[in-house]
Amino acid sequence: MTKTQEPIFLISLPRSGSTLLQKILATSPDIATVSEPWIALPLAYMRRDRGLISEYWQRTCAVAIDDLVAQFPRGEEDFDELCRNFILGAYDKASAGGARYFLDKTPRYYLATDFLERLFPDAHFIYLFRHPLDVLSSVFSTWHKNSFSPKVRGSAVDLWRGPERVAEAHRHAKARKLRIDYEDLVSKPAGIIAAVEDFLDVKFPATALEDYKAIEFAGRMGDPTKGRKYDGVDSASVGGWSKFASNIYRKRFLRRYVEDLPEIVFEEFRLDRRALLAEVDSIRCGFSGATADMLGHQQLRLSIWLQQLYPFPDSRILPRSERARIPLG
């Protein structure tokens, strides 16, 4: 019988360099991985009365499952064991076997770290931090053609709730955790490899920083630039967020975004709110495209607001100050 692999959970916001880190980690023969499993999210949400849209009405389903779990001999313990075995079984089926660890890189696991820690108290968690404004800029440029549009609502949870959830998860983590900063990953990758070796008690080949470039993951999830040639780890992407502020409206948007971020984000991401606001204020920009961005942003706000009316009116993605600016007439 194949020995069950120990899980490693890579927790980060999307566009934080998680695919790059995953490929580097995959060069170790002790670490198996696939593109993005997402396998734990529906299990984490199956007993929640909000957060899921379904034809069968999720709130009723959650009550029914709670009643079922209440009939289990050990109640919650049995439920957790069933979920744990299902996830581990999926990892074993997805990998060739033989590796000590299975790395699950699913960015939105920041929404379910409490569930993962409960199921896997002995697992290893790697937290990857990247400047929230660099994440925002990358999300817009990679997925949304660098423009405001209603389609950005698909990334709203990452932009407006994600930084706080990652910060809270890292601060309150009880499981074994390793912090990695994107800036260190792209400027001092050898040091990151050494830190991971100590954390996981594994070894990487001396050629890891060359070998990772040839690794490709099957599946439709993961880096949307799949298939590109990796020439090497590049720090040029650090601090590129200022280019997003190409006009006065975007500059204003960034300032409000920074103002809305909770203090825990600045503490855990190791940023200074006052210094960041000053940096935003120092950007020089013109008026070109400001009107189109303003109209697109209004449509985006309204789109998110309408999305939350049904079926989960209590679900709030946008911060209060941002919701107050939604045009209703």
C-alpha positions in Angstrom: 0.0 0.0 0.0 1.3 3.5 -0.9 2.4 5.5 2.1 0.2 8.6 2.5 2.1 11.8 1.5 2.4 14.6 4.0 0.7 17.8 2.8 2.3 21.1 2.3 -0.1 24.0 1.8 1.2 27.1 0.0 -0.9 30.0 1.1 -0.8 33.3 -0.9 -2.7 35.8 -2.9 -3.0 35.1 -6.6 -0.2 36.7 -8.7 2.2 36.4 -5.7 4.8 34.2 -7.4 3.2 31.0 -6.2 3.7 29.2 -9.5 7.4 30.2 -9.6 7.9 28.9 -6.0 5.9 25.7 -6.8 8.1 25.0 -9.8 11.3 25.4 -7.7 9.9 23.2 -4.9 8.9 20.6 -7.5 12.6 20.0 -8.4 13.0 18.1 -5.1 12.3 14.4 -5.5 10.7 14.5 -2.0 7.9 16.9 -3.2 5.1 15.9 -5.5 2.6 18.5 -6.8 0.1 19.2 -9.5 -1.1 22.5 -11.0 -3.9 23.7 -8.5 -6.0 21.0 -6.8 -8.7 23.3 -5.2 -9.9 20.0 -3.6 -10.3 21.3 -0.1 -12.5 24.3 -0.8 -15.8 22.7 -1.5 -15.3 20.5 1.6 -14.5 23.6 3.7 -17.7 25.3 2.5 -20.1 22.4 2.4 -21.4 23.2 5.9 -21.4 27.0 5.5 -24.7 28.8 5.0 -23.1 31.4 2.7 -20.2 31.5 0.3 -21.7 29.0 -2.2 -24.2 29.3 -5.0 -26.2 26.2 -5.8 -29.3 24.9 -7.5 -30.2 22.9 -4.4 -30.0 25.8 -1.9 -26.9 25.7 0.1 -28.3 26.9 3.4 -30.7 23.9 3.5 -27.9 21.5 2.5 -25.7 22.8 5.3 -28.4 22.2 7.9 -29.0 18.7 6.5 -25.2 17.8 6.6 -25.0 19.1 10.2 -27.8 16.8 11.2 -26.0 13.9 9.5 -22.8 14.6 11.3 -24.6 14.7 14.5 -25.4 11.0 14.0 -21.8 10.0 13.6 -20.4 8.1 16.6 -17.7 10.7 17.1 -19.5 13.6 15.5 -17.1 16.3 14.2 -14.1 14.0 14.6 -15.6 11.5 12.1 -16.5 14.3 9.7 -12.9 15.7 9.8 -11.5 12.2 9.3 -13.7 11.6 6.2 -12.6 14.9 4.7 -9.0 14.3 5.6 -9.0 10.8 4.0 -10.7 12.1 0.9 -8.1 14.9 0.4 -5.1 12.6 1.1 -6.6 10.0 -1.3 -6.9 12.6 -4.0 -3.2 13.6 -3.5 -2.1 10.0 -3.7 -4.2 9.4 -6.9 -2.8 12.6 -8.5 0.8 11.9 -7.9 3.1 9.0 -9.0 3.9 8.2 -5.4 7.2 7.8 -3.7 7.5 11.4 -2.6 7.4 12.3 1.1 5.3 15.4 0.6 2.5 16.6 -1.6 2.5 20.4 -2.3 -1.0 21.8 -2.7 -0.8 25.3 -4.2 -4.3 26.7 -4.4 -4.3 30.5 -3.9 -7.8 30.8 -2.5 -6.9 28.4 0.4 -6.4 31.7 2.3 -10.2 31.4 2.7 -10.0 28.1 4.5 -6.8 27.9 6.5 -8.7 27.3 9.7 -10.3 24.2 8.1 -6.9 23.0 6.7 -5.2 23.4 10.1 -8.0 21.5 11.8 -7.8 18.6 9.4 -4.0 18.6 9.2 -2.5 19.9 12.5 0.9 18.4 11.6 1.0 19.8 8.1 3.6 22.3 6.9 2.2 25.7 5.7 4.3 28.1 3.5 3.0 31.7 3.5 4.1 33.6 0.4 3.8 37.4 0.8 3.9 40.0 -2.0 3.2 43.7 -1.9 -0.7 44.1 -2.2 -0.3 46.8 -4.8 2.0 44.7 -6.9 -0.6 41.9 -6.6 -3.4 44.3 -7.7 -1.4 45.6 -10.6 -0.6 42.1 -11.8 -4.2 41.0 -11.4 -5.4 43.8 -13.6 -2.6 43.5 -16.2 -2.7 39.6 -16.5 -6.4 38.8 -16.2 -8.3 42.0 -17.1 -6.3 43.7 -19.9 -5.3 46.4 -17.4 -8.7 48.0 -17.4 -11.7 48.4 -15.1 -14.6 46.2 -16.2 -17.4 44.2 -14.5 -15.2 41.1 -15.2 -12.9 42.2 -12.4 -15.5 41.1 -9.9 -14.1 37.6 -10.4 -11.0 38.9 -8.7 -12.8 41.1 -6.1 -12.4 38.6 -3.2 -8.6 38.5 -3.9 -8.3 42.2 -4.0 -10.5 43.4 -1.3 -10.7 40.5 1.2 -7.6 38.5 0.3 -4.9 40.7 1.9 -6.7 40.7 5.3 -7.4 37.0 5.2 -3.8 36.1 4.4 -2.6 38.4 7.2 -5.0 37.0 9.7 -4.2 33.4 8.7 -0.5 34.0 9.1 -0.8 35.8 12.5 -3.1 33.1 14.0 -1.6 30.0 12.5 -1.0 27.2 14.9 0.5 24.8 12.5 4.2 24.8 11.4 4.7 27.7 9.1 7.4 29.3 7.0 7.2 32.9 5.7 8.6 33.7 2.3 8.5 37.2 0.8 8.2 37.5 -3.0 11.0 40.1 -3.0 13.4 37.6 -1.5 12.2 34.8 -3.8 13.1 36.7 -6.9 16.2 38.4 -5.6 17.7 35.7 -3.3 16.2 32.4 -4.5 19.2 30.3 -3.2 18.5 31.6 0.3 14.8 30.6 -0.1 15.8 27.1 -1.1 18.0 26.8 1.9 15.2 27.9 4.2 12.8 25.4 2.7 15.4 22.6 3.1 15.6 23.4 6.8 11.8 23.7 7.2 10.9 20.5 5.4 14.1 18.5 6.0 14.5 17.9 2.3 17.3 18.4 -0.3 17.1 20.2 -3.6 19.4 19.5 -6.5 22.3 21.9 -7.0 20.7 22.7 -10.4 17.2 23.6 -9.0 17.3 27.1 -10.3 17.8 25.8 -13.8 15.7 22.7 -13.6 12.5 24.5 -12.6 12.3 26.3 -15.9 11.5 23.1 -17.7 8.7 22.0 -15.3 5.1 22.2 -16.7 1.9 21.2 -14.9 -1.0 19.7 -16.7 -4.4 21.2 -16.2 -6.2 24.4 -16.8 -5.5 26.2 -13.5 -2.4 28.0 -12.5 -0.2 30.6 -14.2 -2.1 32.0 -17.2 1.2 32.6 -18.9 1.7 28.8 -19.1 4.0 27.7 -21.8 6.2 30.8 -21.7 10.0 30.3 -21.5 11.4 31.0 -18.0 14.7 32.7 -18.5 15.4 33.0 -14.8 14.3 34.5 -11.6 13.8 38.2 -12.2 13.4 40.9 -9.6 12.2 43.5 -12.2 8.6 42.8 -11.2 9.2 44.2 -7.6 7.6 47.6 -7.1 6.0 47.8 -10.6 2.6 48.8 -9.1 3.3 52.5 -9.6 2.9 52.0 -13.4 -0.8 51.1 -12.7 -1.4 54.7 -11.7 -1.3 56.0 -15.3 -3.9 58.8 -14.7 -5.3 60.8 -11.8 -8.3 58.5 -11.4 -6.1 55.5 -10.9 -3.9 57.4 -8.5 -7.0 58.2 -6.5 -8.2 54.6 -6.7 -4.8 53.4 -5.3 -4.9 55.9 -2.5 -8.4 54.8 -1.4 -7.4 51.2 -1.7 -4.4 51.7 0.7 -6.7 53.7 3.1 -9.2 50.8 3.2 -6.6 48.1 4.0 -6.9 47.0 7.6 -3.9 47.6 9.9 -3.2 43.9 10.2 -2.3 43.9 6.5 0.4 46.5 7.0 1.7 44.6 10.1 1.9 41.2 8.5 3.0 42.3 5.1 5.6 44.5 6.8 4.5 47.8 5.2 4.0 51.3 6.5 0.6 52.9 5.6 1.9 56.4 5.9 4.9 55.8 3.8 2.9 53.9 1.2 0.3 56.8 0.9 3.2 59.2 0.5 4.6 57.0 -2.3 1.2 57.0 -4.0 0.9 60.8 -3.7 4.3 61.3 -5.3 3.3 59.6 -8.5 3.1 62.0 -11.4 0.4 61.3 -13.9 -2.0 63.0 -16.4 -5.7 62.8 -17.3 -5.5 60.4 -20.3 -8.0 57.6 -19.8 -9.3 58.9 -16.5 -12.9 59.2 -17.7 -13.0 55.7 -19.1 -11.5 54.3 -15.9 -14.0 56.2 -13.8 -17.0 54.9 -15.8 -15.5 51.3 -15.8 -14.9 51.5 -12.0 -18.5 52.6 -11.4 -19.8 49.6 -13.4 -17.5 47.3 -11.5 -18.7 48.5 -8.1 -22.3 48.2 -9.2 -21.7 44.7 -10.6 -20.2 43.5 -7.3 -23.0 45.1 -5.3 -25.7 43.4 -7.4 -23.8 40.1 -7.2 -24.1 40.2 -3.5 -27.8 40.9 -3.4 -28.6 37.3 -4.2 -28.2 34.8 -2.8 -26.0 36.0 0.0 -26.9 39.6 1.0 -24.8 39.3 4.2 -21.6 38.6 2.2 -19.5 41.7 1.9 -16.5 41.8 -0.4 -16.0 45.5 -0.8 -14.9 47.5 2.3 -17.6 49.8 3.8 -16.1 53.0 2.4 -15.9 51.5 -1.1 -19.5 50.3 -0.9 -20.6 53.8 0.1 -19.3 55.1 -3.2 -21.4 52.7 -5.3 -23.6 54.8 -7.6 -27.3 53.8 -7.3 -28.8 56.5 -9.5 
